[in-house]
Amino acid sequence: MHLLSDINLSEYQQEIKERLTLLIDPASRNIPVDPIFLHYTDATTTVVRLFSKASVLEYQRQNDTSRKILQELKEDKTGILIALMQAQNLSEAEKKYKAFLLKMKHLTGEEMMAILNELAQIVKLAHFSKSLQPILFEIHGLLHRSIDVYLHEFKVMAESAGFEKTLEGLCLFHSALFAEQTRLTAMHHGKLLHNEVTLTTNEIVCPVTRYKIAISNSLATSSKAENFLAILIALSQLAHLEDDDIKNFLKTQPKNYLEAAENKLVQYLRYPFWFNFTKEQNQFLEKIGAKEALKQLRYRHLWNEHKSSEENILSLLKDYNKEDWHFPSLGLFLTGHWRRHHHEQIRIAIRKMQTGTAAAEVLQELDSYAKKHPQYNPDGSLARRLEFIQRKLSMESSPKGTTSTLSLMQC
């Protein structure tokens, strides 16, 4: 029988369900199969949240793309080239405009505008006589050798639609490209800003909280996050939580995942320091049932299902005083428990049970004594043992539909 087989965390179902939202990756909207903890750059932001490693890398890639585009925008002398290169779903006329403007990609924006203005002058002069248009283009070509090739290209492009309509369409297309490139600049610049400060290459903005995330620190938590998630999944199973996100996650995992997760939980309950979780991560697990699971597991090895309740109760009480050792005093010293407060009272309780006093009476006396003690600790060893005994007795009586005097005892 697995150590966790009779642990019940049903009372934590709602708490687990609510906190599960902190473990859903916003990009995939699933529990991540490659979890990492988000490491916020602000030390005061200690919220525990899991993301997919792939998602964080994608956010980083998007930021790197924005940096690359901004650099290209900075180097673009035309003021429209990036938008021009990205222009898609164009009409036939716009495709011609694009091809025409691409021939000017080595020019500056001022030089490009000068050519468009020159074309406008030609079209304006030729407005009253179509027969003059070819002659005017020839004259301007001779006078402006540097732009002759563009005048010729425009003349060819305008053969079907006419000079005026072609020029009007070309100028509108150019204006739209300039506006689009201005929008692209603002958009990509905005992606890299957080509170008016430019993000470093090691930073992204959390899409949920809008806080800055340190990428390298977050990526370094992969192993810890996998352990954390496995422990949470194990706790959800002990709580008998029916949740679609958990079911979908388990479908992606090996068949032995739950068994491995339960073993991980047992390790965590016994040796939490091995996992090197932060204070906030430990508190997160505590609030979804880890502390309660520890209470139920702590004395599991002292309760033998094949023995009577009285025998098991004696076993728990003797373990408190180490009376099952050949040298109880040595046992208390070696286990570091010589400073416990209730040794004498426990010895009296053990003797009473051994001489026939009912276990319910003995336990009731112990409970009353402990709560009146000036140094009573509800999380102390005696209180925990009495609570464990109560839980075990309740579990034993519950399937039979009856309640024994022992299980009615308030500890």
Secondary structure, 3 states (H helix, E strand, C coil): CCCCCCCCCHHHHHHHHHHHHHHCECCCCECCCCEEECCECCCCCCCCCEEEHHHHHHHHHHHHHHHHHHHHHHHCCCCCHHHHHHCCCCCHHHHHHHHHHHCCCCCCHHHHHHHHHHHHHHHHHHHHCHHHHHHHHHHHHHHCHHHHHHHHHHHHHCCCCCHHHHHHHHHHHHHHHHHHHHHHHHHHHHHCEECCEECCCCEEECCCCCCEEEHHHHHCCHHHHHHHHHHHHHHHHHCCCCCHHHHHHHHCCCCCHHHHHHHHHHHHHHCHHHHCCCHHHHHHHHHHHHHHHHHHHHCHHHCCCCCCHHHHHHHHHHHHHCCCCCCHHHHHHHCCCCCCCCHHHHHHHHHHHHCCCCHHHHHHHHHHHHHHCCCCCCCCHHHHHHHHHHHHHHHHHHHHCCCCHHHHCCC
